[in-house]
Amino acid sequence: MISYKPFWNTLKRKKVSTYALIEKHKISSSFLTRIRKNEFITLRKIVDLCIILDCRIEDIVIYVPEDDM
């Protein structure tokens, strides 16, 4: 299972709002909804988020074995 919990923590730590992602960086609201629902996104989009937030992949996504959910 993929979890984007680190993404939300990174946003908070970097003081970046979802509004800023949508307006300034042209990230779609539907994309953010997919992250909220822990749905799969492309690696390209993860890299884009890393560039925008100046962070590492681990700051965006983690793998959690289903047994741990």
Predicted model as a PDB file, atoms N, CA, C, CB and O in Angstrom, pLDDT in the B-factor column:
MODEL        1                                                                  
ATOM      1  N   MET A   1       0.848  -1.178   0.000  1.00 88.00           N  
ATOM      2  CA  MET A   1       0.000   0.000   0.000  1.00 88.00           C  
ATOM      3  C   MET A   1       0.892   1.239   0.000  1.00 88.00           C  
ATOM      4  CB  MET A   1      -0.964  -0.001   1.225  1.00 88.00           C  
ATOM      5  O   MET A   1       1.921   1.288   0.674  1.00 88.00           O  
ATOM      6  N   ILE A   2       0.482   2.205  -0.748  1.00 91.00           N  
ATOM      7  CA  ILE A   2       1.200   3.465  -0.828  1.00 91.00           C  
ATOM      8  C   ILE A   2       0.528   4.472   0.096  1.00 91.00           C  
ATOM      9  CB  ILE A   2       1.246   3.992  -2.289  1.00 91.00           C  
ATOM     10  O   ILE A   2      -0.699   4.573   0.136  1.00 91.00           O  
ATOM     11  N   SER A   3       1.343   5.215   0.838  1.00 94.00           N  
ATOM     12  CA  SER A   3       0.813   6.264   1.697  1.00 94.00           C  
ATOM     13  C   SER A   3       1.495   7.583   1.346  1.00 94.00           C  
ATOM     14  CB  SER A   3       1.018   5.914   3.199  1.00 94.00           C  
ATOM     15  O   SER A   3       2.712   7.652   1.173  1.00 94.00           O  
ATOM     16  N   TYR A   4       0.689   8.606   1.247  1.00 97.00           N  
ATOM     17  CA  TYR A   4       1.201   9.943   0.975  1.00 97.00           C  
ATOM     18  C   TYR A   4       1.222  10.804   2.230  1.00 97.00           C  
ATOM     19  CB  TYR A   4       0.366  10.615  -0.099  1.00 97.00           C  
ATOM     20  O   TYR A   4       1.293  12.030   2.145  1.00 97.00           O  
ATOM     21  N   LYS A   5       1.162  10.172   3.382  1.00 96.00           N  
ATOM     22  CA  LYS A   5       1.209  10.919   4.646  1.00 96.00           C  
ATOM     23  C   LYS A   5       2.447  11.824   4.723  1.00 96.00           C  
ATOM     24  CB  LYS A   5       1.200   9.945   5.837  1.00 96.00           C  
ATOM     25  O   LYS A   5       2.348  12.958   5.191  1.00 96.00           O  
ATOM     26  N   PRO A   6       3.616  11.334   4.267  1.00 97.00           N  
ATOM     27  CA  PRO A   6       4.786  12.221   4.304  1.00 97.00           C  
ATOM     28  C   PRO A   6       4.590  13.501   3.472  1.00 97.00           C  
ATOM     29  CB  PRO A   6       6.012  11.471   3.801  1.00 97.00           C  
ATOM     30  O   PRO A   6       5.124  14.555   3.820  1.00 97.00           O  
ATOM     31  N   PHE A   7       3.829  13.406   2.383  1.00 98.00           N  
ATOM     32  CA  PHE A   7       3.565  14.575   1.542  1.00 98.00           C  
ATOM     33  C   PHE A   7       2.875  15.665   2.343  1.00 98.00           C  
ATOM     34  CB  PHE A   7       2.707  14.187   0.329  1.00 98.00           C  
ATOM     35  O   PHE A   7       3.268  16.830   2.285  1.00 98.00           O  
ATOM     36  N   TRP A   8       1.838  15.284   3.096  1.00 97.00           N  
ATOM     37  CA  TRP A   8       1.086  16.274   3.876  1.00 97.00           C  
ATOM     38  C   TRP A   8       1.962  16.872   4.978  1.00 97.00           C  
ATOM     39  CB  TRP A   8      -0.177  15.631   4.490  1.00 97.00           C  
ATOM     40  O   TRP A   8       1.867  18.062   5.278  1.00 97.00           O  
ATOM     41  N   ASN A   9       2.806  16.044   5.570  1.00 97.00           N  
ATOM     42  CA  ASN A   9       3.736  16.555   6.588  1.00 97.00           C  
ATOM     43  C   ASN A   9       4.748  17.513   5.966  1.00 97.00           C  
ATOM     44  CB  ASN A   9       4.470  15.390   7.286  1.00 97.00           C  
ATOM     45  O   ASN A   9       5.100  18.526   6.569  1.00 97.00           O  
ATOM     46  N   THR A  10       5.215  17.192   4.763  1.00 98.00           N  
ATOM     47  CA  THR A  10       6.178  18.043   4.066  1.00 98.00           C  
ATOM     48  C   THR A  10       5.546  19.377   3.699  1.00 98.00           C  
ATOM     49  CB  THR A  10       6.707  17.343   2.806  1.00 98.00           C  
ATOM     50  O   THR A  10       6.174  20.425   3.844  1.00 98.00           O  
ATOM     51  N   LEU A  11       4.315  19.342   3.228  1.00 97.00           N  
ATOM     52  CA  LEU A  11       3.618  20.598   2.924  1.00 97.00           C  
ATOM     53  C   LEU A  11       3.569  21.488   4.160  1.00 97.00           C  
ATOM     54  CB  LEU A  11       2.186  20.321   2.408  1.00 97.00           C  
ATOM     55  O   LEU A  11       3.852  22.684   4.093  1.00 97.00           O  
ATOM     56  N   LYS A  12       3.212  20.893   5.270  1.00 97.00           N  
ATOM     57  CA  LYS A  12       3.115  21.646   6.520  1.00 97.00           C  
ATOM     58  C   LYS A  12       4.481  22.209   6.919  1.00 97.00           C  
ATOM     59  CB  LYS A  12       2.556  20.751   7.645  1.00 97.00           C  
ATOM     60  O   LYS A  12       4.603  23.381   7.276  1.00 97.00           O  
ATOM     61  N   ARG A  13       5.504  21.353   6.853  1.00 97.00           N  
ATOM     62  CA  ARG A  13       6.860  21.750   7.245  1.00 97.00           C  
ATOM     63  C   ARG A  13       7.402  22.864   6.347  1.00 97.00           C  
ATOM     64  CB  ARG A  13       7.800  20.540   7.198  1.00 97.00           C  
ATOM     65  O   ARG A  13       8.081  23.776   6.818  1.00 97.00           O  
ATOM     66  N   LYS A  14       7.095  22.779   5.050  1.00 96.00           N  
ATOM     67  CA  LYS A  14       7.592  23.767   4.082  1.00 96.00           C  
ATOM     68  C   LYS A  14       6.668  24.993   3.987  1.00 96.00           C  
ATOM     69  CB  LYS A  14       7.736  23.117   2.697  1.00 96.00           C  
ATOM     70  O   LYS A  14       6.962  25.954   3.276  1.00 96.00           O  
ATOM     71  N   LYS A  15       5.548  24.936   4.717  1.00 97.00           N  
ATOM     72  CA  LYS A  15       4.570  26.035   4.717  1.00 97.00           C  
ATOM     73  C   LYS A  15       4.058  26.350   3.304  1.00 97.00           C  
ATOM     74  CB  LYS A  15       5.196  27.294   5.334  1.00 97.00           C  
ATOM     75  O   LYS A  15       4.000  27.504   2.879  1.00 97.00           O  
ATOM     76  N   VAL A  16       3.690  25.276   2.598  1.00 96.00           N  
ATOM     77  CA  VAL A  16       3.130  25.393   1.258  1.00 96.00           C  
ATOM     78  C   VAL A  16       1.686  24.899   1.328  1.00 96.00           C  
ATOM     79  CB  VAL A  16       3.974  24.575   0.199  1.00 96.00           C  
ATOM     80  O   VAL A  16       1.424  23.800   1.816  1.00 96.00           O  
ATOM     81  N   SER A  17       0.775  25.695   0.851  1.00 96.00           N  
ATOM     82  CA  SER A  17      -0.639  25.317   0.877  1.00 96.00           C  
ATOM     83  C   SER A  17      -1.015  24.569  -0.408  1.00 96.00           C  
ATOM     84  CB  SER A  17      -1.533  26.570   1.052  1.00 96.00           C  
ATOM     85  O   SER A  17      -0.327  24.648  -1.426  1.00 96.00           O  
ATOM     86  N   THR A  18      -2.118  23.851  -0.318  1.00 96.00           N  
ATOM     87  CA  THR A  18      -2.616  23.200  -1.522  1.00 96.00           C  
ATOM     88  C   THR A  18      -3.054  24.261  -2.529  1.00 96.00           C  
ATOM     89  CB  THR A  18      -3.789  22.241  -1.187  1.00 96.00           C  
ATOM     90  O   THR A  18      -2.960  24.052  -3.739  1.00 96.00           O  
ATOM     91  N   TYR A  19      -3.527  25.383  -2.035  1.00 96.00           N  
ATOM     92  CA  TYR A  19      -3.900  26.494  -2.916  1.00 96.00           C  
ATOM     93  C   TYR A  19      -2.690  26.952  -3.735  1.00 96.00           C  
ATOM     94  CB  TYR A  19      -4.472  27.677  -2.091  1.00 96.00           C  
ATOM     95  O   TYR A  19      -2.805  27.191  -4.937  1.00 96.00           O  
ATOM     96  N   ALA A  20      -1.535  27.074  -3.084  1.00 96.00           N  
ATOM     97  CA  ALA A  20      -0.312  27.479  -3.789  1.00 96.00           C  
ATOM     98  C   ALA A  20       0.080  26.438  -4.832  1.00 96.00           C  
ATOM     99  CB  ALA A  20       0.846  27.690  -2.789  1.00 96.00           C  
ATOM    100  O   ALA A  20       0.516  26.791  -5.928  1.00 96.00           O  
ATOM    101  N   LEU A  21      -0.072  25.168  -4.501  1.00 96.00           N  
ATOM    102  CA  LEU A  21       0.243  24.116  -5.472  1.00 96.00           C  
ATOM    103  C   LEU A  21      -0.648  24.245  -6.706  1.00 96.00           C  
ATOM    104  CB  LEU A  21       0.075  22.717  -4.834  1.00 96.00           C  
ATOM    105  O   LEU A  21      -0.192  24.078  -7.837  1.00 96.00           O  
ATOM    106  N   ILE A  22      -1.917  24.544  -6.472  1.00 96.00           N  
ATOM    107  CA  ILE A  22      -2.867  24.653  -7.581  1.00 96.00           C  
ATOM    108  C   ILE A  22      -2.623  25.921  -8.397  1.00 96.00           C  
ATOM    109  CB  ILE A  22      -4.307  24.639  -7.053  1.00 96.00           C  
ATOM    110  O   ILE A  22      -2.525  25.865  -9.623  1.00 96.00           O  
ATOM    111  N   GLU A  23      -2.525  27.046  -7.727  1.00 96.00           N  
ATOM    112  CA  GLU A  23      -2.435  28.337  -8.424  1.00 96.00           C  
ATOM    113  C   GLU A  23      -1.037  28.640  -8.975  1.00 96.00           C  
ATOM    114  CB  GLU A  23      -2.847  29.445  -7.485  1.00 96.00           C  
ATOM    115  O   GLU A  23      -0.890  29.026 -10.135  1.00 96.00           O  
ATOM    116  N   LYS A  24      -0.030  28.465  -8.146  1.00 96.00           N  
ATOM    117  CA  LYS A  24       1.339  28.841  -8.544  1.00 96.00           C  
ATOM    118  C   LYS A  24       2.020  27.768  -9.390  1.00 96.00           C  
ATOM    119  CB  LYS A  24       2.182  29.120  -7.308  1.00 96.00           C  
ATOM    120  O   LYS A  24       2.723  28.073 -10.353  1.00 96.00           O  
ATOM    121  N   HIS A  25       1.800  26.507  -9.015  1.00 95.00           N  
ATOM    122  CA  HIS A  25       2.533  25.410  -9.659  1.00 95.00           C  
ATOM    123  C   HIS A  25       1.680  24.594 -10.624  1.00 95.00           C  
ATOM    124  CB  HIS A  25       3.101  24.495  -8.610  1.00 95.00           C  
ATOM    125  O   HIS A  25       2.156  23.630 -11.224  1.00 95.00           O  
ATOM    126  N   LYS A  26       0.420  24.986 -10.767  1.00 95.00           N  
ATOM    127  CA  LYS A  26      -0.495  24.351 -11.735  1.00 95.00           C  
ATOM    128  C   LYS A  26      -0.707  22.858 -11.493  1.00 95.00           C  
ATOM    129  CB  LYS A  26       0.031  24.548 -13.133  1.00 95.00           C  
ATOM    130  O   LYS A  26      -0.848  22.081 -12.437  1.00 95.00           O  
ATOM    131  N   ILE A  27      -0.727  22.469 -10.225  1.00 96.00           N  
ATOM    132  CA  ILE A  27      -1.076  21.101  -9.843  1.00 96.00           C  
ATOM    133  C   ILE A  27      -2.601  21.046  -9.772  1.00 96.00           C  
ATOM    134  CB  ILE A  27      -0.407  20.679  -8.460  1.00 96.00           C  
ATOM    135  O   ILE A  27      -3.218  21.889  -9.122  1.00 96.00           O  
ATOM    136  N   SER A  28      -3.203  20.083 -10.421  1.00 95.00           N  
ATOM    137  CA  SER A  28      -4.671  20.047 -10.472  1.00 95.00           C  
ATOM    138  C   SER A  28      -5.268  19.594  -9.137  1.00 95.00           C  
ATOM    139  CB  SER A  28      -5.140  19.111 -11.597  1.00 95.00           C  
ATOM    140  O   SER A  28      -4.649  18.843  -8.383  1.00 95.00           O  
ATOM    141  N   SER A  29      -6.464  20.063  -8.871  1.00 95.00           N  
ATOM    142  CA  SER A  29      -7.153  19.656  -7.644  1.00 95.00           C  
ATOM    143  C   SER A  29      -7.499  18.168  -7.693  1.00 95.00           C  
ATOM    144  CB  SER A  29      -8.432  20.497  -7.435  1.00 95.00           C  
ATOM    145  O   SER A  29      -7.536  17.505  -6.656  1.00 95.00           O  
ATOM    146  N   SER A  30      -7.750  17.645  -8.886  1.00 96.00           N  
ATOM    147  CA  SER A  30      -8.043  16.213  -9.000  1.00 96.00           C  
ATOM    148  C   SER A  30      -6.808  15.376  -8.666  1.00 96.00           C  
ATOM    149  CB  SER A  30      -8.544  15.877 -10.418  1.00 96.00           C  
ATOM    150  O   SER A  30      -6.925  14.282  -8.115  1.00 96.00           O  
ATOM    151  N   PHE A  31      -5.638  15.888  -8.999  1.00 96.00           N  
ATOM    152  CA  PHE A  31      -4.393  15.199  -8.630  1.00 96.00           C  
ATOM    153  C   PHE A  31      -4.255  15.156  -7.111  1.00 96.00           C  
ATOM    154  CB  PHE A  31      -3.161  15.902  -9.265  1.00 96.00           C  
ATOM    155  O   PHE A  31      -3.902  14.119  -6.549  1.00 96.00           O  
ATOM    156  N   LEU A  32      -4.529  16.269  -6.450  1.00 97.00           N  
ATOM    157  CA  LEU A  32      -4.447  16.307  -4.988  1.00 97.00           C  
ATOM    158  C   LEU A  32      -5.483  15.385  -4.358  1.00 97.00           C  
ATOM    159  CB  LEU A  32      -4.640  17.739  -4.477  1.00 97.00           C  
ATOM    160  O   LEU A  32      -5.237  14.796  -3.305  1.00 97.00           O  
ATOM    161  N   THR A  33      -6.626  15.263  -4.991  1.00 96.00           N  
ATOM    162  CA  THR A  33      -7.649  14.327  -4.504  1.00 96.00           C  
ATOM    163  C   THR A  33      -7.139  12.895  -4.590  1.00 96.00           C  
ATOM    164  CB  THR A  33      -8.959  14.476  -5.313  1.00 96.00           C  
ATOM    165  O   THR A  33      -7.374  12.092  -3.687  1.00 96.00           O  
ATOM    166  N   ARG A  34      -6.447  12.577  -5.667  1.00 96.00           N  
ATOM    167  CA  ARG A  34      -5.870  11.227  -5.800  1.00 96.00           C  
ATOM    168  C   ARG A  34      -4.879  10.952  -4.683  1.00 96.00           C  
ATOM    169  CB  ARG A  34      -5.178  11.061  -7.167  1.00 96.00           C  
ATOM    170  O   ARG A  34      -4.829   9.840  -4.157  1.00 96.00           O  
ATOM    171  N   ILE A  35      -4.093  11.951  -4.319  1.00 96.00           N  
ATOM    172  CA  ILE A  35      -3.144  11.786  -3.222  1.00 96.00           C  
ATOM    173  C   ILE A  35      -3.902  11.601  -1.903  1.00 96.00           C  
ATOM    174  CB  ILE A  35      -2.186  13.006  -3.136  1.00 96.00           C  
ATOM    175  O   ILE A  35      -3.538  10.750  -1.090  1.00 96.00           O  
ATOM    176  N   ARG A  36      -4.941  12.387  -1.696  1.00 96.00           N  
ATOM    177  CA  ARG A  36      -5.747  12.258  -0.467  1.00 96.00           C  
ATOM    178  C   ARG A  36      -6.309  10.850  -0.313  1.00 96.00           C  
ATOM    179  CB  ARG A  36      -6.899  13.278  -0.470  1.00 96.00           C  
ATOM    180  O   ARG A  36      -6.422  10.333   0.798  1.00 96.00           O  
ATOM    181  N   LYS A  37      -6.660  10.236  -1.439  1.00 95.00           N  
ATOM    182  CA  LYS A  37      -7.246   8.894  -1.426  1.00 95.00           C  
ATOM    183  C   LYS A  37      -6.190   7.786  -1.501  1.00 95.00           C  
ATOM    184  CB  LYS A  37      -8.216   8.748  -2.583  1.00 95.00           C  
ATOM    185  O   LYS A  37      -6.530   6.608  -1.616  1.00 95.00           O  
ATOM    186  N   ASN A  38      -4.909   8.167  -1.437  1.00 92.00           N  
ATOM    187  CA  ASN A  38      -3.805   7.204  -1.535  1.00 92.00           C  
ATOM    188  C   ASN A  38      -3.866   6.381  -2.818  1.00 92.00           C  
ATOM    189  CB  ASN A  38      -3.819   6.273  -0.333  1.00 92.00           C  
ATOM    190  O   ASN A  38      -3.543   5.193  -2.818  1.00 92.00           O  
ATOM    191  N   GLU A  39      -4.278   7.015  -3.899  1.00 93.00           N  
ATOM    192  CA  GLU A  39      -4.306   6.346  -5.195  1.00 93.00           C  
ATOM    193  C   GLU A  39      -2.946   6.489  -5.866  1.00 93.00           C  
ATOM    194  CB  GLU A  39      -5.428   6.928  -6.096  1.00 93.00           C  
ATOM    195  O   GLU A  39      -2.147   7.350  -5.500  1.00 93.00           O  
ATOM    196  N   PHE A  40      -2.698   5.644  -6.840  1.00 93.00           N  
ATOM    197  CA  PHE A  40      -1.413   5.678  -7.540  1.00 93.00           C  
ATOM    198  C   PHE A  40      -1.283   6.940  -8.387  1.00 93.00           C  
ATOM    199  CB  PHE A  40      -1.251   4.435  -8.422  1.00 93.00           C  
ATOM    200  O   PHE A  40      -2.240   7.396  -9.013  1.00 93.00           O  
ATOM    201  N   ILE A  41      -0.073   7.486  -8.387  1.00 95.00           N  
ATOM    202  CA  ILE A  41       0.266   8.606  -9.261  1.00 95.00           C  
ATOM    203  C   ILE A  41       1.562   8.240  -9.973  1.00 95.00           C  
ATOM    204  CB  ILE A  41       0.408   9.960  -8.454  1.00 95.00           C  
ATOM    205  O   ILE A  41       2.262   7.316  -9.560  1.00 95.00           O  
ATOM    206  N   THR A  42       1.875   8.952 -11.022  1.00 95.00           N  
ATOM    207  CA  THR A  42       3.069   8.610 -11.786  1.00 95.00           C  
ATOM    208  C   THR A  42       4.334   9.071 -11.061  1.00 95.00           C  
ATOM    209  CB  THR A  42       3.004   9.235 -13.186  1.00 95.00           C  
ATOM    210  O   THR A  42       4.312  10.005 -10.259  1.00 95.00           O  
ATOM    211  N   LEU A  43       5.399   8.405 -11.361  1.00 95.00           N  
ATOM    212  CA  LEU A  43       6.696   8.791 -10.810  1.00 95.00           C  
ATOM    213  C   LEU A  43       7.067  10.197 -11.266  1.00 95.00           C  
ATOM    214  CB  LEU A  43       7.787   7.785 -11.229  1.00 95.00           C  
ATOM    215  O   LEU A  43       7.702  10.942 -10.519  1.00 95.00           O  
ATOM    216  N   ARG A  44       6.685  10.563 -12.466  1.00 96.00           N  
ATOM    217  CA  ARG A  44       6.949  11.921 -12.978  1.00 96.00           C  
ATOM    218  C   ARG A  44       6.327  12.968 -12.065  1.00 96.00           C  
ATOM    219  CB  ARG A  44       6.400  12.080 -14.415  1.00 96.00           C  
ATOM    220  O   ARG A  44       6.948  13.991 -11.776  1.00 96.00           O  
ATOM    221  N   LYS A  45       5.101  12.716 -11.611  1.00 96.00           N  
ATOM    222  CA  LYS A  45       4.422  13.656 -10.718  1.00 96.00           C  
ATOM    223  C   LYS A  45       5.099  13.705  -9.348  1.00 96.00           C  
ATOM    224  CB  LYS A  45       2.945  13.268 -10.562  1.00 96.00           C  
ATOM    225  O   LYS A  45       5.160  14.764  -8.723  1.00 96.00           O  
ATOM    226  N   ILE A  46       5.600  12.575  -8.885  1.00 96.00           N  
ATOM    227  CA  ILE A  46       6.339  12.563  -7.621  1.00 96.00           C  
ATOM    228  C   ILE A  46       7.598  13.401  -7.756  1.00 96.00           C  
ATOM    229  CB  ILE A  46       6.694  11.117  -7.199  1.00 96.00           C  
ATOM    230  O   ILE A  46       7.929  14.175  -6.858  1.00 96.00           O  
ATOM    231  N   VAL A  47       8.298  13.255  -8.864  1.00 97.00           N  
ATOM    232  CA  VAL A  47       9.495  14.056  -9.120  1.00 97.00           C  
ATOM    233  C   VAL A  47       9.128  15.537  -9.184  1.00 97.00           C  
ATOM    234  CB  VAL A  47      10.182  13.612 -10.435  1.00 97.00           C  
ATOM    235  O   VAL A  47       9.840  16.373  -8.627  1.00 97.00           O  
ATOM    236  N   ASP A  48       8.030  15.868  -9.854  1.00 96.00           N  
ATOM    237  CA  ASP A  48       7.579  17.262  -9.916  1.00 96.00           C  
ATOM    238  C   ASP A  48       7.359  17.829  -8.518  1.00 96.00           C  
ATOM    239  CB  ASP A  48       6.286  17.371 -10.736  1.00 96.00           C  
ATOM    240  O   ASP A  48       7.772  18.950  -8.223  1.00 96.00           O  
ATOM    241  N   LEU A  49       6.704  17.044  -7.660  1.00 97.00           N  
ATOM    242  CA  LEU A  49       6.478  17.497  -6.286  1.00 97.00           C  
ATOM    243  C   LEU A  49       7.792  17.677  -5.535  1.00 97.00           C  
ATOM    244  CB  LEU A  49       5.586  16.507  -5.541  1.00 97.00           C  
ATOM    245  O   LEU A  49       7.946  18.624  -4.763  1.00 97.00           O  
ATOM    246  N   CYS A  50       8.735  16.771  -5.760  1.00 97.00           N  
ATOM    247  CA  CYS A  50      10.057  16.895  -5.121  1.00 97.00           C  
ATOM    248  C   CYS A  50      10.749  18.190  -5.551  1.00 97.00           C  
ATOM    249  CB  CYS A  50      10.947  15.676  -5.472  1.00 97.00           C  
ATOM    250  O   CYS A  50      11.379  18.864  -4.736  1.00 97.00           O  
ATOM    251  N   ILE A  51      10.631  18.525  -6.808  1.00 97.00           N  
ATOM    252  CA  ILE A  51      11.240  19.760  -7.321  1.00 97.00           C  
ATOM    253  C   ILE A  51      10.546  20.978  -6.708  1.00 97.00           C  
ATOM    254  CB  ILE A  51      11.156  19.813  -8.873  1.00 97.00           C  
ATOM    255  O   ILE A  51      11.206  21.903  -6.237  1.00 97.00           O  
ATOM    256  N   ILE A  52       9.233  20.972  -6.719  1.00 97.00           N  
ATOM    257  CA  ILE A  52       8.468  22.093  -6.170  1.00 97.00           C  
ATOM    258  C   ILE A  52       8.780  22.290  -4.685  1.00 97.00           C  
ATOM    259  CB  ILE A  52       6.957  21.862  -6.369  1.00 97.00           C  
ATOM    260  O   ILE A  52       8.989  23.415  -4.232  1.00 97.00           O  
ATOM    261  N   LEU A  53       8.811  21.198  -3.942  1.00 97.00           N  
ATOM    262  CA  LEU A  53       8.987  21.278  -2.490  1.00 97.00           C  
ATOM    263  C   LEU A  53      10.440  21.175  -2.041  1.00 97.00           C  
ATOM    264  CB  LEU A  53       8.193  20.195  -1.829  1.00 97.00           C  
ATOM    265  O   LEU A  53      10.740  21.256  -0.850  1.00 97.00           O  
ATOM    266  N   ASP A  54      11.344  20.994  -3.013  1.00 97.00           N  
ATOM    267  CA  ASP A  54      12.763  20.846  -2.700  1.00 97.00           C  
ATOM    268  C   ASP A  54      12.970  19.789  -1.607  1.00 97.00           C  
ATOM    269  CB  ASP A  54      13.358  22.200  -2.256  1.00 97.00           C  
ATOM    270  O   ASP A  54      13.489  20.061  -0.525  1.00 97.00           O  
ATOM    271  N   CYS A  55      12.537  18.572  -1.948  1.00 97.00           N  
ATOM    272  CA  CYS A  55      12.601  17.487  -0.972  1.00 97.00           C  
ATOM    273  C   CYS A  55      12.954  16.170  -1.666  1.00 97.00           C  
ATOM    274  CB  CYS A  55      11.257  17.355  -0.216  1.00 97.00           C  
ATOM    275  O   CYS A  55      13.167  16.127  -2.877  1.00 97.00           O  
ATOM    276  N   ARG A  56      13.011  15.117  -0.882  1.00 97.00           N  
ATOM    277  CA  ARG A  56      13.319  13.788  -1.403  1.00 97.00           C  
ATOM    278  C   ARG A  56      12.033  12.988  -1.599  1.00 97.00           C  
ATOM    279  CB  ARG A  56      14.280  13.040  -0.452  1.00 97.00           C  
ATOM    280  O   ARG A  56      10.980  13.356  -1.078  1.00 97.00           O  
ATOM    281  N   ILE A  57      12.123  11.912  -2.340  1.00 97.00           N  
ATOM    282  CA  ILE A  57      10.951  11.068  -2.599  1.00 97.00           C  
ATOM    283  C   ILE A  57      10.343  10.568  -1.291  1.00 97.00           C  
ATOM    284  CB  ILE A  57      11.332   9.875  -3.496  1.00 97.00           C  
ATOM    285  O   ILE A  57       9.120  10.478  -1.176  1.00 97.00           O  
ATOM    286  N   GLU A  58      11.163  10.249  -0.322  1.00 96.00           N  
ATOM    287  CA  GLU A  58      10.662   9.761   0.974  1.00 96.00           C  
ATOM    288  C   GLU A  58       9.833  10.819   1.699  1.00 96.00           C  
ATOM    289  CB  GLU A  58      11.831   9.326   1.862  1.00 96.00           C  
ATOM    290  O   GLU A  58       9.065  10.499   2.606  1.00 96.00           O  
ATOM    291  N   ASP A  59       9.991  12.077   1.296  1.00 97.00           N  
ATOM    292  CA  ASP A  59       9.199  13.155   1.884  1.00 97.00           C  
ATOM    293  C   ASP A  59       7.832  13.286   1.218  1.00 97.00           C  
ATOM    294  CB  ASP A  59       9.951  14.472   1.779  1.00 97.00           C  
ATOM    295  O   ASP A  59       7.014  14.112   1.623  1.00 97.00           O  
ATOM    296  N   ILE A  60       7.589  12.471   0.201  1.00 97.00           N  
ATOM    297  CA  ILE A  60       6.327  12.501  -0.535  1.00 97.00           C  
ATOM    298  C   ILE A  60       5.525  11.215  -0.328  1.00 97.00           C  
ATOM    299  CB  ILE A  60       6.590  12.718  -2.024  1.00 97.00           C  
ATOM    300  O   ILE A  60       4.317  11.261  -0.096  1.00 97.00           O  
ATOM    301  N   VAL A  61       6.192  10.088  -0.413  1.00 97.00           N  
ATOM    302  CA  VAL A  61       5.485   8.811  -0.428  1.00 97.00           C  
ATOM    303  C   VAL A  61       6.277   7.748   0.339  1.00 97.00           C  
ATOM    304  CB  VAL A  61       5.236   8.352  -1.877  1.00 97.00           C  
ATOM    305  O   VAL A  61       7.507   7.765   0.369  1.00 97.00           O  
ATOM    306  N   ILE A  62       5.539   6.829   0.954  1.00 95.00           N  
ATOM    307  CA  ILE A  62       6.163   5.666   1.591  1.00 95.00           C  
ATOM    308  C   ILE A  62       5.345   4.426   1.240  1.00 95.00           C  
ATOM    309  CB  ILE A  62       6.261   5.853   3.149  1.00 95.00           C  
ATOM    310  O   ILE A  62       4.154   4.505   0.939  1.00 95.00           O  
ATOM    311  N   TYR A  63       6.007   3.304   1.288  1.00 93.00           N  
ATOM    312  CA  TYR A  63       5.336   2.027   1.105  1.00 93.00           C  
ATOM    313  C   TYR A  63       5.039   1.462   2.494  1.00 93.00           C  
ATOM    314  CB  TYR A  63       6.210   1.032   0.250  1.00 93.00           C  
ATOM    315  O   TYR A  63       5.916   1.400   3.356  1.00 93.00           O  
ATOM    316  N   VAL A  64       3.793   1.054   2.690  1.00 90.00           N  
ATOM    317  CA  VAL A  64       3.388   0.450   3.957  1.00 90.00           C  
ATOM    318  C   VAL A  64       2.798  -0.906   3.629  1.00 90.00           C  
ATOM    319  CB  VAL A  64       2.360   1.353   4.742  1.00 90.00           C  
ATOM    320  O   VAL A  64       1.798  -0.980   2.915  1.00 90.00           O  
ATOM    321  N   PRO A  65       3.391  -1.988   4.134  1.00 89.00           N  
ATOM    322  CA  PRO A  65       2.807  -3.310   3.876  1.00 89.00           C  
ATOM    323  C   PRO A  65       1.359  -3.342   4.348  1.00 89.00           C  
ATOM    324  CB  PRO A  65       3.627  -4.421   4.579  1.00 89.00           C  
ATOM    325  O   PRO A  65       1.031  -2.762   5.383  1.00 89.00           O  
ATOM    326  N   GLU A  66       0.509  -4.001   3.613  1.00 81.00           N  
ATOM    327  CA  GLU A  66      -0.927  -4.029   3.947  1.00 81.00           C  
ATOM    328  C   GLU A  66      -1.190  -4.583   5.328  1.00 81.00           C  
ATOM    329  CB  GLU A  66      -1.687  -4.849   2.931  1.00 81.00           C  
ATOM    330  O   GLU A  66      -2.182  -4.215   5.957  1.00 81.00           O  
ATOM    331  N   ASP A  67      -0.328  -5.460   5.817  1.00 76.00           N  
ATOM    332  CA  ASP A  67      -0.485  -6.012   7.154  1.00 76.00           C  
ATOM    333  C   ASP A  67      -0.371  -4.936   8.227  1.00 76.00           C  
ATOM    334  CB  ASP A  67       0.548  -7.095   7.395  1.00 76.00           C  
ATOM    335  O   ASP A  67      -0.924  -5.074   9.318  1.00 76.00           O  
ATOM    336  N   ASP A  68       0.351  -3.865   7.909  1.00 61.00           N  
ATOM    337  CA  ASP A  68       0.571  -2.773   8.870  1.00 61.00           C  
ATOM    338  C   ASP A  68      -0.507  -1.703   8.815  1.00 61.00           C  
ATOM    339  CB  ASP A  68       1.912  -2.134   8.622  1.00 61.00           C  
ATOM    340  O   ASP A  68      -0.481  -0.756   9.600  1.00 61.00           O  
ATOM    341  N   MET A  69      -1.446  -1.842   7.905  1.00 54.00           N  
ATOM    342  CA  MET A  69      -2.490  -0.822   7.747  1.00 54.00           C  
ATOM    343  C   MET A  69      -3.566  -0.957   8.782  1.00 54.00           C  
ATOM    344  CB  MET A  69      -3.105  -0.900   6.375  1.00 54.00           C  
ATOM    345  O   MET A  69      -4.518  -0.177   8.789  1.00 54.00           O  
TER     346      MET A  69                                                      
ENDMDL                                                                          
END                                                                             
